[in-house]
Each structure stands twice: as C-alpha cells, then as structure tokens.
Amino acid sequence: MITGELKNKIDGLWEIFWTGGLTNPLEVIEQMTYLMFIHDLDETDNIHAKESAMLGLPYQSVFSGEVQLGDRMIDVTQLKWSVFHDFPAQKMYFVMQEMVFPFIKSLHVDKDSAYSKYMGDAIFKVPTPLMLSKIVDAMDDLYRQMSGLKDTDVRGDVYEYLLSKLANSGVNGQFRTPRHIIRMMVELMQPSADDIICDPACGTSGFLVAAGEYLKEYHKEEIFFNKIKKDHYMNHMFHGFDMDRTMLRIGAMNMMTHGINNPFIEYRDSLSDQNTDREKYSLILANPPFKGSLDYDIVSADLLKECKTKKTELLFVELFVKMLKTGGRCACIVPDGVLFGSSTAHKAIRKELVENQRLEAIISMPSGVFKPYAGVSTGILIFTKTGHGGTDQVWFYDMQADGFSLDDKRSPVSDNDIPDVIKRFADRSHEVGRERTEKSFFVPKQEIVDNGYDLSINKYKKVEYVAVEYPPTSETMDQILELDSQIARELQELKAML
C-alpha cells in the first residue's frame, strides 16, 4: 500500500504530467509505465548480468553492441537510463524520442510475441524537453525512495496506485487485486515448474508475475538449470487474457521486467466463442470481473449450456472448470453471492464443484479487502478438476484481518491472518476435529448437500456466546444510595469549613 512520502512523490510526478498538458489519466499512466519500463530494463539487465556471473552462466546484455534504428547504427549503451538521464534536456529528449522508444518497441525478436504486439503501437507523448527532464529527475527521486523499501512489492504497489487514479476504475468490475492477496493465493497453490498457468482476466498480470516470482524463489534450480523447463518458464508457462489493451500493454511490460521473456498475453473476451481453450491449463489463478450481467449473444454456447445466466462471476467459474485439464487446480476470488445465492444458476455452479469436481476450500475474506475501490465481500474458491467428483469435506477459513485496516485508508496493522491461512491449508490433516467456533474447520460434503450446496461460512460457523453476570438490581441501588450519602456528607463538611 502506497502511503506517506512515496505517495507524495508519485502525486508530484503525476502533477508534472498534468501541468505539462497531458490530462488524460489513461495517457499519463501509459507514459509513466513506458518510462518505468525503460528504467527497470536498465536495472534488471544489470541484475541478470550479475546473477549470471555468479552462476557461471553466459548472458547477453540487451544494451551490448550496436543496433540499427532507421538508417543509423546506434551504440546501445547510450540508451540506458543510467546514461541518458545525465544528458542536457534537449539531447535527452532527442535520444528518448529518436532512439530509446524505437529501441524498446523493437526489443523482442518474435514479432508475434505479446510484447511486440502491444508495444508496436506505443507512442512517446511527452511534449517538451523541459518536461521530460523534470519527469526523469522526479522518477530518479521516486526510485531512490523505493530502493529503501525492498521488503515489500513496491513496484506492484506503485502500479496499483497509478491504476487507482483512473477515473473509470472499477466501472467494468476491474477491482485491482491487492498484491498481498495475490501472493497468498499463489502460496496456497504452490505452482510447480511443470505447470501451465492461466489468468483469463489478467489485467496487469499480477497473478502471473507473482507465480513467476514464487517459482524463482522455490524452484530456482529447475527453471534456471534445466534447459527444457527454462524454455517452458520463459515461453510456454504463462497465459493471460484481457479486453483492455492498455492493461495488456502494462501486463506484457510487467512480465518482461520480471524476467519472463515471452508470456502469452492476448486480447480476448474469455467468455466468448473466441476463447476456445478447453482442458489446457494445470493452474488457474484469477480475480474475474464482477460486472453484474451481459448479453447472452456474446457468451460461448458451451458455458450457457451448463450455467444459463448473465452473471459474469458465475460464468467465469464455469469457464475455469472447462479450461482446466483433469487434475488441474484453481484458486479464484468470487463475490459472496456466488457462495450462497439462491438462483438456479448459483446452485448449479456450486453443485458442479461439489458433486463433479473436488472442492477443497472456501476462504472468507473481510469486506474491506478491496477498498477504496469497493466494499464488496468476497471469498476464495479452491478446487481441483476431476470430472468425477471427489469432494469428501470442504475446509473453511474465516479470515478476519489481512494486515491492513479495513477502511478506505488501508493502513498497515498488526492483525494478519494470511500466514495462518497458508500454514493451515498446507497441513489440513491437522485441521480434522477443530470446533466450528474456531477460525478454520472442516464441513462434511453431506452437510453441504443437505443445505442446498450453500457455501457461506456463516451457515456452518458456530458463534460462542459467553455469559456475563451482572450484580442484582438491589445491590446496584444500595451502592448508588451509599454514594449519594457520601457526597452529601462531604458537602456538609465543605460548608462547615467555609
């Protein structure tokens, strides 16, 4: 969460754009994202070079040698942020406009890659050299501030704060998923180096980036030293779809900045017939839009056959089932209505998960998780696709705190259930026998069936009432009378003294 001085620096950077004539929030975010990518490209290239040297691996810097831009051969080293940021304003502007931008647009050799597709129409829109110089100085100052916060996902938080400035944020159900919630879901699912991971509503690719970071942390040997698995990690593991080209562009740059060379990030309406992916993925991580409703005409026929509804949250859950391979796993965020809604479609999707797949867990999250965008109450569904059932009992967790206040400010607090959620989910064998008054417990399948497939935690959680004994009224009255007498005596003594 962006607060304090870092927030002020981003606001100051935003103001430079605003006063310089770029007043469309979407354009400001695009330009800032390009510049952040150019800065990060220099920084990550240096990090990768150092890591390769430590591991004894060959590394080809993207800033080595010369590159042809138009009819000129350019020394690529002068295109590094750390080099051109010291240039005079006029020269910096020329280098950025005529060299750096064409260079980053042509970075990827695969012209069909996500990066090439969404950077191909990128335009440098900063209008003057003086404005660019101010922006670069402000960004250097911002990155110095960020460097002191290495224990948190500062870049992810910066992206989220920038996106929160969009006037239409949330209008299409695009509530930005907090980075710590994304990380929790990734740690719950524990991606492996063999997984094929998809987010059918990827936005800025937050889930895919977090999964990649998890693999680098826990499976470094496999993805860096096994040639086949490294190729899979770089080129075939990550898939994301969205209907917002700006989000796709940011997502592609976000992935590449995090060292994933060629993710499959594509413009696609996941619920429509243009999404033909079925039984393809081994892991789906998603926070699909809770838009409300849509036209039947644009929805894939095979989804409506199983779940006839206009509710996007229900259609996405059905889509996840169809996109997973047998044995594939899913962790997705859904509004609470999915868990207890009484419509035929609501009951059908819950019955599908309980009877035909293996529903593993329901994690109820506090309603303030998505503030300041929305106060909607949500939960996390975790299931495995089997095609023939397998649900014996479902694990419920009543998450009451996520490490931040549940108001619009979302300030850090000490209460945080996330480590406990991860620990207990990983060792559910020790959860058997826990009382329904505790934060987590199991519910047998038959009880869920008997309750019409209701998956709301409040249906099964028991509230423990503690009896409080008060003194009898007569005793209280005696105490009041005694106090009155004492006050009267003290008043008399005070009068006598006067």
Buried (B, 14 or more C-beta within 10 A) or exposed (E): BBEEEBBEBBEEBBEBBBEBEBEEBEBBBBBBBBBBBBBBBBBBBBEBBEEBEEEEEEEEBBBEEEBEBEEEEBEBBBBBBEBBBEBEBEEBBBBBBBBBBBBBBBBBEEEEBBBBBBBEEBEBBBEEBEBBBBBBEBBBEBBEBBEEEEEEBBBBBBBBBBBEBBEEBBEBBBBBBBBBBBBBBBBBBBBBBBBBBBBBBBBBBBBBBBBBBBBBEBBEEBBBEBEEBBBBBBBEBBBBBBBBEBBBBBBBBBBBBBBBBBBBBBBBBBBBEEBEBEEBBBBBBBBBBBBEEBEEEEBBEEBBEBBBBBBBBBBBBBBBBBBBBEEBBBBBBBBBBBBBBEEEBBBBBBBBBBBBBBBBBBBBBBBBBBBEBBEBBBBBBBBBBBEEEBBEBBBBBBBEBBBBBBEEEBEEEEEBBBEBBBEBBEEBEEBEEBEBEEBBBBBEBEBBBEBEBBBBBEBBBEEEEEEEEEEEEEEEEEEEEEEEEEEEEEEEEEEEEE
